[in-house]
Amino acid sequence: MAAASPPQCIFCQIGSCSTSTLILHQDDKVVAFEDIKPAAFRHYLVIPVEHISTVKDLQRRPEDYSLVNHMLKVGKNLLEQDTPQSKHYKFGFHQPPFNSVNHLHLHCFALPFIPRWKHLKYLPLGPLGFIEAEKVLEKIKP
């Protein structure tokens, strides 16, 4: 599963606290922080500390399922703590070739999208579009 982390992977640098990025959550498996180009009322990213290139690298095995489930729980907890007034959340991953960084990252949104047209970037477009975290969990459940 884990590939050697590319030397210039910005998310690997954030995961190892080698940047000035404000960390919202950190544990031995994941790191969470705000997206630098937020697309919603709140927009956080949860990344694995270990370098995994994309959602396509996840396999149907307990460790991958556990990781994605943990990423989702961290994202949900952060949004529920930060935006208890929000009623609508969205969680998911971009699939290649539409992922912006080749390091697995879960997008966590407290909606609405701001501006509203930003929702277009997070539409499911079959095997190439945005895939919701729950669907990933279904696909990789051992």
C-alpha beads as a LAMMPS data file, in Angstrom:
LAMMPS data file: protein, C-alpha beads

142 atoms
141 bonds

1 atom types
1 bond types

-500.0 500.0 xlo xhi
-500.0 500.0 ylo yhi
-500.0 500.0 zlo zhi

Masses

1 110.0

Atoms # bond

1 1 1 0.000 0.000 0.000
2 1 1 2.518 2.624 1.074
3 1 1 4.841 3.999 -1.516
4 1 1 8.015 5.847 -0.721
5 1 1 6.979 9.432 -0.225
6 1 1 8.065 11.738 -3.038
7 1 1 10.571 14.288 -1.731
8 1 1 8.386 17.229 -2.751
9 1 1 5.037 15.867 -1.509
10 1 1 3.536 18.834 0.308
11 1 1 1.139 16.636 2.258
12 1 1 4.015 14.458 3.497
13 1 1 5.675 17.650 4.689
14 1 1 2.484 18.758 6.445
15 1 1 2.062 15.270 7.940
16 1 1 5.533 15.438 9.443
17 1 1 4.876 18.994 10.747
18 1 1 7.613 20.411 8.493
19 1 1 5.486 23.377 7.411
20 1 1 3.746 26.286 9.112
21 1 1 0.328 24.744 8.383
22 1 1 -2.046 24.976 11.346
23 1 1 -2.818 21.399 12.385
24 1 1 -6.383 20.834 13.608
25 1 1 -5.856 17.186 14.583
26 1 1 -2.879 14.864 14.698
27 1 1 -2.449 11.286 15.809
28 1 1 -0.244 8.360 14.775
29 1 1 -2.343 7.671 11.644
30 1 1 -3.695 10.997 10.326
31 1 1 -3.297 14.762 10.276
32 1 1 -6.110 17.268 9.615
33 1 1 -5.898 20.892 8.506
34 1 1 -7.871 23.541 6.629
35 1 1 -7.862 23.461 2.841
36 1 1 -5.865 26.422 1.480
37 1 1 -8.605 27.081 -1.092
38 1 1 -11.796 26.404 0.851
39 1 1 -14.840 25.549 -1.223
40 1 1 -17.419 25.580 1.577
41 1 1 -18.406 27.204 4.857
42 1 1 -15.776 24.872 6.405
43 1 1 -13.396 22.781 4.293
44 1 1 -10.891 20.528 6.021
45 1 1 -8.541 17.867 4.697
46 1 1 -7.649 14.688 6.559
47 1 1 -4.535 12.913 5.286
48 1 1 -2.764 9.736 6.318
49 1 1 0.679 10.289 7.825
50 1 1 1.893 7.411 5.656
51 1 1 2.172 8.308 1.962
52 1 1 -0.611 6.719 -0.089
53 1 1 -0.903 8.254 -3.540
54 1 1 -4.629 8.107 -4.316
55 1 1 -7.933 6.511 -3.416
56 1 1 -7.243 4.021 -6.233
57 1 1 -4.347 2.608 -4.164
58 1 1 -6.679 1.480 -1.391
59 1 1 -7.424 -2.226 -1.306
60 1 1 -10.035 -4.507 0.195
61 1 1 -8.159 -5.219 3.424
62 1 1 -8.624 -4.436 7.110
63 1 1 -5.830 -1.858 7.416
64 1 1 -7.093 0.253 4.495
65 1 1 -10.697 0.032 5.696
66 1 1 -9.636 1.014 9.214
67 1 1 -7.609 3.978 7.911
68 1 1 -10.435 5.428 5.783
69 1 1 -12.935 4.854 8.595
70 1 1 -10.609 6.691 11.002
71 1 1 -10.111 9.556 8.508
72 1 1 -13.892 9.905 8.223
73 1 1 -14.413 9.872 12.005
74 1 1 -11.745 12.553 12.491
75 1 1 -13.311 14.732 9.784
76 1 1 -16.818 14.324 11.204
77 1 1 -15.660 15.109 14.745
78 1 1 -13.815 18.260 13.630
79 1 1 -16.795 19.603 11.706
80 1 1 -19.298 18.734 14.428
81 1 1 -17.133 20.529 17.015
82 1 1 -16.446 23.544 14.803
83 1 1 -19.846 23.929 13.145
84 1 1 -22.525 22.443 15.415
85 1 1 -25.104 24.662 13.700
86 1 1 -24.479 23.021 10.304
87 1 1 -26.978 20.467 9.132
88 1 1 -25.255 19.331 5.936
89 1 1 -21.839 17.747 5.632
90 1 1 -20.060 16.051 2.743
91 1 1 -17.010 13.767 2.868
92 1 1 -15.104 12.287 -0.040
93 1 1 -12.100 11.932 -2.298
94 1 1 -11.192 13.038 -5.799
95 1 1 -10.277 10.143 -8.064
96 1 1 -7.401 10.342 -10.551
97 1 1 -6.900 12.237 -12.778
98 1 1 -8.877 14.890 -10.866
99 1 1 -6.950 14.736 -7.604
100 1 1 -4.881 17.867 -7.086
101 1 1 -2.182 16.323 -4.878
102 1 1 -0.892 12.769 -5.196
103 1 1 -1.333 12.009 -1.514
104 1 1 -4.605 10.546 -0.317
105 1 1 -6.769 13.263 1.244
106 1 1 -10.325 13.257 2.499
107 1 1 -12.287 16.439 1.804
108 1 1 -14.554 17.316 4.743
109 1 1 -17.192 19.984 4.127
110 1 1 -19.682 21.830 6.285
111 1 1 -22.013 23.115 3.584
112 1 1 -23.004 25.322 1.824
113 1 1 -20.402 25.518 -0.901
114 1 1 -19.014 29.055 -1.233
115 1 1 -19.461 30.238 -3.924
116 1 1 -22.316 27.932 -4.855
117 1 1 -20.777 26.892 -8.198
118 1 1 -17.907 25.182 -6.320
119 1 1 -20.170 22.159 -5.846
120 1 1 -19.380 21.259 -9.480
121 1 1 -15.848 20.251 -8.480
122 1 1 -17.253 17.731 -6.008
123 1 1 -19.794 15.888 -8.156
124 1 1 -19.619 12.130 -8.628
125 1 1 -18.707 11.536 -12.275
126 1 1 -18.474 7.754 -12.325
127 1 1 -14.982 6.281 -12.081
128 1 1 -13.290 9.670 -12.574
129 1 1 -15.216 12.022 -10.317
130 1 1 -15.540 12.715 -6.649
131 1 1 -16.363 9.630 -4.600
132 1 1 -18.036 9.868 -1.221
133 1 1 -16.176 8.356 1.722
134 1 1 -19.010 5.925 2.510
135 1 1 -18.794 4.513 -1.033
136 1 1 -15.043 4.026 -0.638
137 1 1 -15.680 2.164 2.606
138 1 1 -18.208 -0.085 0.835
139 1 1 -15.680 -0.843 -1.936
140 1 1 -12.788 -1.698 0.380
141 1 1 -14.677 -3.489 3.168
142 1 1 -12.833 -6.777 3.763

Bonds

1 1 1 2
2 1 2 3
3 1 3 4
4 1 4 5
5 1 5 6
6 1 6 7
7 1 7 8
8 1 8 9
9 1 9 10
10 1 10 11
11 1 11 12
12 1 12 13
13 1 13 14
14 1 14 15
15 1 15 16
16 1 16 17
17 1 17 18
18 1 18 19
19 1 19 20
20 1 20 21
21 1 21 22
22 1 22 23
23 1 23 24
24 1 24 25
25 1 25 26
26 1 26 27
27 1 27 28
28 1 28 29
29 1 29 30
30 1 30 31
31 1 31 32
32 1 32 33
33 1 33 34
34 1 34 35
35 1 35 36
36 1 36 37
37 1 37 38
38 1 38 39
39 1 39 40
40 1 40 41
41 1 41 42
42 1 42 43
43 1 43 44
44 1 44 45
45 1 45 46
46 1 46 47
47 1 47 48
48 1 48 49
49 1 49 50
50 1 50 51
51 1 51 52
52 1 52 53
53 1 53 54
54 1 54 55
55 1 55 56
56 1 56 57
57 1 57 58
58 1 58 59
59 1 59 60
60 1 60 61
61 1 61 62
62 1 62 63
63 1 63 64
64 1 64 65
65 1 65 66
66 1 66 67
67 1 67 68
68 1 68 69
69 1 69 70
70 1 70 71
71 1 71 72
72 1 72 73
73 1 73 74
74 1 74 75
75 1 75 76
76 1 76 77
77 1 77 78
78 1 78 79
79 1 79 80
80 1 80 81
81 1 81 82
82 1 82 83
83 1 83 84
84 1 84 85
85 1 85 86
86 1 86 87
87 1 87 88
88 1 88 89
89 1 89 90
90 1 90 91
91 1 91 92
92 1 92 93
93 1 93 94
94 1 94 95
95 1 95 96
96 1 96 97
97 1 97 98
98 1 98 99
99 1 99 100
100 1 100 101
101 1 101 102
102 1 102 103
103 1 103 104
104 1 104 105
105 1 105 106
106 1 106 107
107 1 107 108
108 1 108 109
109 1 109 110
110 1 110 111
111 1 111 112
112 1 112 113
113 1 113 114
114 1 114 115
115 1 115 116
116 1 116 117
117 1 117 118
118 1 118 119
119 1 119 120
120 1 120 121
121 1 121 122
122 1 122 123
123 1 123 124
124 1 124 125
125 1 125 126
126 1 126 127
127 1 127 128
128 1 128 129
129 1 129 130
130 1 130 131
131 1 131 132
132 1 132 133
133 1 133 134
134 1 134 135
135 1 135 136
136 1 136 137
137 1 137 138
138 1 138 139
139 1 139 140
140 1 140 141
141 1 141 142
